[in-house]
Amino acid sequence: MTVSQYPDVAVRSDSPRPEASVLPAALELLESAGLTANWRIVAGQAPDGDGGRKPEAGLLPPFAEPGASAYGLARAARRAWGGTFSVIERRGPLVRSDGTVNVLLFRYELDMSDTGMEFESNSGEQLALVKTAAELGPREIPEQAALGIQAIAPDRVSEFVRTAVGMCRRLDVDDLVVAHKGNSIKHTDGLFALTAAETLESLAGAAGIAWRSLIIDHMAAELVRNPLDYRAILTHSSFADLLAAALAGQMTTDQLGVCTTYDPAGRPLFGHDPALDTSAPDADPERWRVRRLASTLAAGAALAEHLRLPPAGRALRRAAAELVRRDGGPIGWDQAVTTARKSLRAEGPARS
């Protein structure tokens, strides 16, 4: 996606099936809002030689407590179009010195962390996109905008940080670390860290709290191995899931910090299990596509706002909100696209 002076923003998907794709409609609607778009293929998680999955920390799907009911609640929270915020407190021995420490993990699950689009290798859609990309010529991916369609909602992250700082003050925690994956710095983690840092700059000093930003290496080894070295950890999404599981004793790592997250049968040891996912396309393909489209438009709005393109952000947010309002009733795919088109036309030209 080309947004103003920013080149490609990659867009991912967990559904390679053409009949379930929302990409053509999303492309049309994003462009009508003033975001000129092209598409780049992003590699997904590849099977390893044993037919299982690579146990890389950064590739974990959304986390929920083991069990179908809790998993269903987590999915319901996502469908309610809001992020979920939790605090996990653990007490344990310091890794590098004597004594004990109370660790607070402030975990924020992004409300739009499932909004990307990705396609199977050599699928018809992928080949069409590759052809289009070739015609457009090479593009350089900027660090702060790559995968920006999964962009954070800055106001929600700011609210999350304010809540965390308030809790640190009440519990006399004076050291806070903002942690994110190094290999994801140009994806959502980078945007999260920037927004969190901006909020902390204005709050932490007055609250008497020292804070720092910690970029973890490719396998998140340091923080996953030694989470009890830190008083308070502020992070989000699947990286927070790793830390929560490590602090709860649900997983072990080797000396390099590599976590085994799949059993020999290929089922997740914890977290997201597709077999329990009642919101998957097969459950209600039509409604799934409508929600997918609304989520993509909302993510596009957040990206536009992050890049200071308020007209496009307003137009896309209004269109997404219209689909969300109608989601409780019987709305089909064609009606959803028509509704979004009308909403964007009503907003007027959105180009900055």
GUKOL-8631 format. One record per residue (C-alpha): residue number from 1; residue in one letter; x, y, z. Coordinates in Angstrom, 1 decimal. Example, Ala and Ser with C-alpha at 12.3 -4.5 7.8 and 13.67 -1.06 7.14 Angstrom:
REM GUKOL-8631
<1,'a',<12.3,-4.5,7.8>> <2,'s',<13.7,-1.1,7.1>> 
END
This chain:
REM GUKOL-8631
<1,'m',<0.0,0.0,0.0>> <2,'t',<1.4,3.4,-0.8>> <3,'v',<0.3,6.0,1.7>> <4,'s',<1.4,9.6,1.0>> <5,'q',<5.2,9.5,1.0>> <6,'y',<5.4,6.0,2.5>> <7,'p',<5.9,3.1,0.1>> <8,'d',<4.7,-0.4,0.4>> <9,'v',<2.8,-1.4,3.4>> <10,'a',<2.5,-5.2,3.3>> <11,'v',<-0.9,-6.9,4.0>> <12,'r',<-1.2,-10.4,5.4>> <13,'s',<-4.0,-12.9,5.5>> <14,'d',<-4.6,-16.3,7.2>> <15,'s',<-7.1,-17.3,4.4>> <16,'p',<-5.6,-18.3,1.1>> <17,'r',<-8.9,-19.3,-0.4>> <18,'p',<-10.1,-17.0,-3.2>> <19,'e',<-13.7,-17.4,-2.3>> <20,'a',<-13.1,-16.1,1.2>> <21,'s',<-10.8,-13.2,0.2>> <22,'v',<-11.8,-9.6,1.1>> <23,'l',<-8.8,-8.2,-0.8>> <24,'p',<-10.4,-6.9,-4.0>> <25,'a',<-13.1,-5.1,-2.0>> <26,'a',<-10.7,-3.8,0.6>> <27,'l',<-8.4,-2.5,-2.1>> <28,'e',<-11.2,-0.7,-3.8>> <29,'l',<-12.5,0.9,-0.5>> <30,'l',<-9.1,1.9,0.8>> <31,'e',<-8.3,3.6,-2.5>> <32,'s',<-11.7,5.4,-2.6>> <33,'a',<-10.8,6.8,0.9>> <34,'g',<-7.6,8.3,-0.5>> <35,'l',<-5.0,5.6,0.1>> <36,'t',<-3.4,4.4,-3.1>> <37,'a',<-2.6,0.7,-2.7>> <38,'n',<-0.4,-1.9,-4.1>> <39,'w',<0.3,-5.3,-2.6>> <40,'r',<3.3,-7.2,-1.5>> <41,'i',<3.5,-10.9,-0.6>> <42,'v',<4.6,-11.7,2.9>> <43,'a',<6.0,-15.1,3.7>> <44,'g',<4.1,-17.1,6.4>> <45,'q',<5.2,-19.7,8.9>> <46,'a',<6.8,-22.6,7.0>> <47,'p',<6.7,-26.3,8.1>> <48,'d',<10.0,-27.7,9.2>> <49,'g',<11.6,-30.9,7.8>> <50,'d',<9.7,-33.1,10.3>> <51,'g',<6.3,-32.0,9.0>> <52,'g',<5.7,-29.9,12.2>> <53,'r',<6.1,-26.2,12.8>> <54,'k',<9.1,-24.2,13.6>> <55,'p',<9.2,-23.4,17.3>> <56,'e',<10.0,-19.7,16.8>> <57,'a',<8.8,-17.4,19.5>> <58,'g',<7.8,-14.7,17.1>> <59,'l',<5.4,-16.9,15.2>> <60,'l',<3.0,-17.7,18.0>> <61,'p',<-0.7,-17.1,17.2>> <62,'p',<-2.9,-15.2,19.6>> <63,'f',<-2.8,-16.6,23.1>> <64,'a',<-5.6,-17.7,25.4>> <65,'e',<-5.7,-19.9,28.5>> <66,'p',<-5.9,-23.6,27.6>> <67,'g',<-9.5,-24.8,27.1>> <68,'a',<-12.2,-24.1,24.6>> <69,'s',<-14.3,-21.9,26.8>> <70,'a',<-11.6,-19.5,27.6>> <71,'y',<-10.5,-19.5,24.0>> <72,'g',<-14.0,-18.7,23.0>> <73,'l',<-14.1,-15.7,25.4>> <74,'a',<-10.9,-14.4,23.9>> <75,'r',<-12.3,-14.6,20.4>> <76,'a',<-15.5,-12.9,21.6>> <77,'a',<-13.4,-10.0,22.9>> <78,'r',<-11.9,-9.6,19.4>> <79,'r',<-15.3,-9.8,17.8>> <80,'a',<-16.4,-7.0,20.1>> <81,'w',<-13.8,-4.8,18.3>> <82,'g',<-11.9,-4.0,21.4>> <83,'g',<-8.4,-4.8,22.7>> <84,'t',<-8.1,-6.8,25.9>> <85,'f',<-5.9,-5.7,28.8>> <86,'s',<-4.6,-7.9,31.6>> <87,'v',<-2.1,-7.7,34.4>> <88,'i',<-0.2,-10.8,35.5>> <89,'e',<1.7,-10.7,38.8>> <90,'r',<4.3,-13.3,39.7>> <91,'r',<6.8,-13.6,42.6>> <92,'g',<10.1,-15.5,42.2>> <93,'p',<13.9,-15.5,42.6>> <94,'l',<16.0,-13.0,40.7>> <95,'v',<18.0,-14.8,38.0>> <96,'r',<21.3,-12.9,38.4>> <97,'s',<21.3,-12.2,42.1>> <98,'d',<19.9,-13.2,45.5>> <99,'g',<16.5,-12.1,46.6>> <100,'t',<13.0,-12.2,45.2>> <101,'v',<11.0,-9.9,43.0>> <102,'n',<7.4,-9.2,42.2>> <103,'v',<6.9,-9.1,38.4>> <104,'l',<4.0,-7.3,36.8>> <105,'l',<3.4,-8.2,33.2>> <106,'f',<1.1,-5.6,31.5>> <107,'r',<-0.3,-7.3,28.5>> <108,'y',<-2.3,-5.6,25.8>> <109,'e',<-3.9,-7.7,23.0>> <110,'l',<-4.3,-5.6,19.9>> <111,'d',<-7.8,-5.2,18.7>> <112,'m',<-6.6,-5.5,15.1>> <113,'s',<-3.9,-8.1,15.3>> <114,'d',<-5.6,-10.5,12.9>> <115,'t',<-6.3,-8.1,10.0>> <116,'g',<-3.7,-9.0,7.5>> <117,'m',<-3.9,-10.9,4.2>> <118,'e',<-1.6,-13.6,2.9>> <119,'f',<-1.8,-16.2,0.1>> <120,'e',<-0.6,-19.7,-0.5>> <121,'s',<2.4,-20.0,-2.7>> <122,'n',<1.5,-20.2,-6.4>> <123,'s',<-2.2,-19.6,-5.8>> <124,'g',<-4.1,-17.7,-8.4>> <125,'e',<-4.3,-14.6,-6.2>> <126,'q',<-0.7,-14.6,-5.3>> <127,'l',<0.4,-14.9,-8.9>> <128,'a',<-1.9,-12.0,-9.8>> <129,'l',<-0.4,-9.9,-7.1>> <130,'v',<3.1,-10.7,-8.1>> <131,'k',<2.3,-9.7,-11.6>> <132,'t',<0.9,-6.4,-10.4>> <133,'a',<3.9,-5.7,-8.2>> <134,'a',<6.2,-6.4,-11.1>> <135,'e',<4.4,-3.9,-13.3>> <136,'l',<4.6,-1.3,-10.6>> <137,'g',<8.3,-1.8,-10.1>> <138,'p',<10.3,-2.3,-6.9>> <139,'r',<9.4,-0.6,-3.7>> <140,'e',<11.4,-0.1,-0.5>> <141,'i',<9.5,-1.0,2.7>> <142,'p',<9.8,1.7,5.3>> <143,'e',<10.4,0.4,8.9>> <144,'q',<7.6,2.3,10.5>> <145,'a',<5.0,1.5,7.9>> <146,'a',<5.6,-2.1,6.9>> <147,'l',<2.6,-4.3,7.8>> <148,'g',<0.9,-1.1,8.7>> <149,'i',<-2.5,-2.5,7.8>> <150,'q',<-2.2,-4.2,11.1>> <151,'a',<-1.5,-0.8,12.6>> <152,'i',<-2.2,-0.2,16.3>> <153,'a',<-4.9,2.2,17.5>> <154,'p',<-2.7,4.8,19.2>> <155,'d',<-5.4,6.1,21.5>> <156,'r',<-6.0,2.6,22.9>> <157,'v',<-2.3,2.0,23.5>> <158,'s',<-2.0,5.4,25.2>> <159,'e',<-4.8,4.5,27.5>> <160,'f',<-3.2,1.1,28.2>> <161,'v',<0.1,2.9,29.2>> <162,'r',<-1.7,5.3,31.5>> <163,'t',<-3.4,2.5,33.2>> <164,'a',<-0.1,0.6,33.7>> <165,'v',<1.7,3.7,35.0>> <166,'g',<-1.1,4.3,37.5>> <167,'m',<-0.8,0.7,38.7>> <168,'c',<2.9,0.9,39.0>> <169,'r',<2.5,4.0,41.2>> <170,'r',<0.0,2.3,43.5>> <171,'l',<2.3,-0.8,43.9>> <172,'d',<5.5,1.2,44.3>> <173,'v',<7.1,-0.1,41.1>> <174,'d',<9.6,2.4,39.9>> <175,'d',<11.2,0.5,36.9>> <176,'l',<9.2,-0.2,33.8>> <177,'v',<10.4,-1.8,30.5>> <178,'v',<8.7,-1.5,27.2>> <179,'a',<9.6,-4.8,25.4>> <180,'h',<9.1,-5.8,21.8>> <181,'k',<10.5,-8.3,19.4>> <182,'g',<13.6,-7.2,17.5>> <183,'n',<12.6,-9.1,14.3>> <184,'s',<9.2,-7.3,14.4>> <185,'i',<10.5,-3.8,14.9>> <186,'k',<9.1,-2.8,11.5>> <187,'h',<5.8,-4.4,12.0>> <188,'t',<3.2,-3.7,14.7>> <189,'d',<5.7,-3.9,17.6>> <190,'g',<7.5,-0.9,16.3>> <191,'l',<4.3,1.1,16.2>> <192,'f',<3.4,-0.1,19.6>> <193,'a',<6.8,0.9,21.0>> <194,'l',<6.6,4.4,19.5>> <195,'t',<3.2,5.1,20.9>> <196,'a',<4.0,3.7,24.3>> <197,'a',<7.2,5.8,24.4>> <198,'e',<5.4,9.0,23.5>> <199,'t',<2.9,8.4,26.4>> <200,'l',<5.5,7.4,28.9>> <201,'e',<7.6,10.6,28.1>> <202,'s',<4.7,12.7,29.4>> <203,'l',<3.8,10.5,32.4>> <204,'a',<6.6,8.5,33.8>> <205,'g',<8.8,11.3,35.0>> <206,'a',<6.1,13.0,36.9>> <207,'a',<5.2,9.6,38.4>> <208,'g',<8.7,9.0,39.6>> <209,'i',<9.0,5.9,37.3>> <210,'a',<12.2,5.1,35.3>> <211,'w',<11.4,3.4,32.0>> <212,'r',<13.4,2.1,29.1>> <213,'s',<12.7,0.4,25.8>> <214,'l',<14.0,-3.1,25.3>> <215,'i',<14.4,-4.7,21.9>> <216,'i',<14.6,-8.4,22.1>> <217,'d',<16.6,-10.6,19.7>> <218,'h',<15.1,-12.9,17.0>> <219,'m',<14.0,-15.6,19.4>> <220,'a',<13.1,-13.3,22.3>> <221,'a',<15.8,-15.3,24.3>> <222,'e',<16.8,-12.8,27.0>> <223,'l',<13.4,-11.8,28.3>> <224,'v',<11.8,-15.2,27.9>> <225,'r',<14.7,-16.9,29.8>> <226,'n',<14.9,-14.3,32.5>> <227,'p',<11.6,-12.4,32.9>> <228,'l',<12.1,-12.2,36.7>> <229,'d',<15.0,-9.8,36.1>> <230,'y',<12.5,-7.1,35.5>> <231,'r',<10.0,-5.4,37.9>> <232,'a',<7.4,-4.5,35.3>> <233,'i',<7.1,-5.4,31.6>> <234,'l',<4.9,-3.5,29.2>> <235,'t',<4.2,-5.3,26.0>> <236,'h',<1.5,-6.8,23.7>> <237,'s',<0.2,-9.5,21.6>> <238,'s',<2.0,-12.8,21.1>> <239,'f',<5.2,-11.7,22.7>> <240,'a',<3.2,-11.0,25.9>> <241,'d',<1.7,-14.5,25.5>> <242,'l',<5.2,-15.9,25.6>> <243,'l',<6.1,-14.1,28.8>> <244,'a',<2.8,-14.9,30.5>> <245,'a',<3.4,-18.6,29.8>> <246,'a',<7.0,-18.5,31.0>> <247,'l',<6.1,-16.7,34.2>> <248,'a',<3.3,-19.2,34.8>> <249,'g',<5.6,-22.1,34.3>> <250,'q',<3.7,-23.3,31.3>> <251,'m',<6.7,-23.7,29.0>> <252,'t',<10.4,-24.3,29.0>> <253,'t',<13.1,-22.9,26.8>> <254,'d',<16.6,-24.1,25.9>> <255,'q',<19.7,-22.1,26.6>> <256,'l',<19.1,-20.1,23.5>> <257,'g',<15.6,-19.2,24.5>> <258,'v',<13.9,-21.3,21.9>> <259,'c',<10.4,-22.3,22.9>> <260,'t',<8.7,-25.6,21.8>> <261,'t',<5.2,-24.6,21.0>> <262,'y',<3.8,-27.5,19.0>> <263,'d',<3.5,-31.2,20.0>> <264,'p',<4.6,-34.0,17.7>> <265,'a',<1.1,-34.2,16.2>> <266,'g',<1.4,-30.5,15.2>> <267,'r',<-1.1,-29.3,17.8>> <268,'p',<-0.3,-26.1,19.8>> <269,'l',<1.0,-26.8,23.4>> <270,'f',<-0.8,-23.7,24.5>> <271,'g',<-2.7,-20.8,22.9>> <272,'h',<-4.5,-20.6,19.6>> <273,'d',<-5.8,-24.0,18.4>> <274,'p',<-7.6,-23.8,15.0>> <275,'a',<-9.7,-26.9,16.0>> <276,'l',<-11.3,-24.7,18.7>> <277,'d',<-11.8,-21.6,16.5>> <278,'t',<-15.6,-21.1,16.1>> <279,'s',<-15.0,-17.8,14.4>> <280,'a',<-13.1,-19.4,11.5>> <281,'p',<-14.5,-19.0,7.9>> <282,'d',<-16.0,-22.4,7.8>> <283,'a',<-18.3,-21.5,10.7>> <284,'d',<-20.1,-18.7,8.8>> <285,'p',<-18.1,-17.7,5.7>> <286,'e',<-20.4,-14.8,4.8>> <287,'r',<-20.3,-13.1,8.2>> <288,'w',<-16.6,-13.9,8.5>> <289,'r',<-15.9,-11.9,5.3>> <290,'v',<-18.0,-9.0,6.5>> <291,'r',<-16.1,-8.8,9.8>> <292,'r',<-12.8,-9.2,8.0>> <293,'l',<-13.6,-6.3,5.7>> <294,'a',<-14.7,-4.1,8.6>> <295,'s',<-11.5,-5.0,10.5>> <296,'t',<-9.3,-4.2,7.5>> <297,'l',<-11.0,-0.8,7.1>> <298,'a',<-10.6,-0.1,10.8>> <299,'a',<-6.9,-1.0,10.5>> <300,'g',<-6.5,1.2,7.4>> <301,'a',<-8.1,4.0,9.4>> <302,'a',<-5.6,3.6,12.2>> <303,'l',<-2.7,3.5,9.7>> <304,'a',<-4.0,6.7,8.1>> <305,'e',<-4.2,8.5,11.4>> <306,'h',<-0.8,7.3,12.4>> <307,'l',<0.6,8.7,9.2>> <308,'r',<-1.3,12.0,9.8>> <309,'l',<-3.8,11.6,7.0>> <310,'p',<-6.9,12.5,9.0>> <311,'p',<-9.4,12.7,6.1>> <312,'a',<-8.7,9.2,5.0>> <313,'g',<-8.7,8.0,8.6>> <314,'r',<-12.2,9.5,9.3>> <315,'a',<-13.6,8.1,6.1>> <316,'l',<-12.4,4.6,6.7>> <317,'r',<-13.3,4.6,10.4>> <318,'r',<-16.9,5.7,9.6>> <319,'a',<-17.2,2.9,7.0>> <320,'a',<-15.9,0.3,9.4>> <321,'a',<-18.2,1.6,12.1>> <322,'e',<-21.2,1.3,9.8>> <323,'l',<-20.4,-2.4,9.1>> <324,'v',<-19.9,-3.1,12.8>> <325,'r',<-23.3,-1.6,13.6>> <326,'r',<-24.9,-3.8,11.1>> <327,'d',<-23.0,-6.9,12.1>> <328,'g',<-25.7,-8.0,14.6>> <329,'g',<-28.2,-8.5,11.8>> <330,'p',<-28.4,-10.5,8.6>> <331,'i',<-26.0,-8.6,6.3>> <332,'g',<-24.6,-10.3,3.3>> <333,'w',<-21.2,-9.7,1.6>> <334,'d',<-22.7,-7.7,-1.3>> <335,'q',<-24.7,-5.6,1.0>> <336,'a',<-21.7,-5.0,3.2>> <337,'v',<-19.6,-3.8,0.3>> <338,'t',<-22.4,-1.5,-0.9>> <339,'t',<-22.8,-0.1,2.6>> <340,'a',<-19.1,0.7,2.8>> <341,'r',<-19.1,2.4,-0.6>> <342,'k',<-22.1,4.6,0.3>> <343,'s',<-20.5,5.5,3.6>> <344,'l',<-17.2,6.6,1.9>> <345,'r',<-19.1,8.5,-0.8>> <346,'a',<-21.1,10.3,1.9>> <347,'e',<-17.8,11.3,3.6>> <348,'g',<-16.6,13.0,0.4>> <349,'p',<-13.1,13.1,-1.1>> <350,'a',<-10.7,12.0,1.5>> <351,'r',<-7.4,12.8,-0.1>> <352,'s',<-5.0,14.9,1.8>> 
END
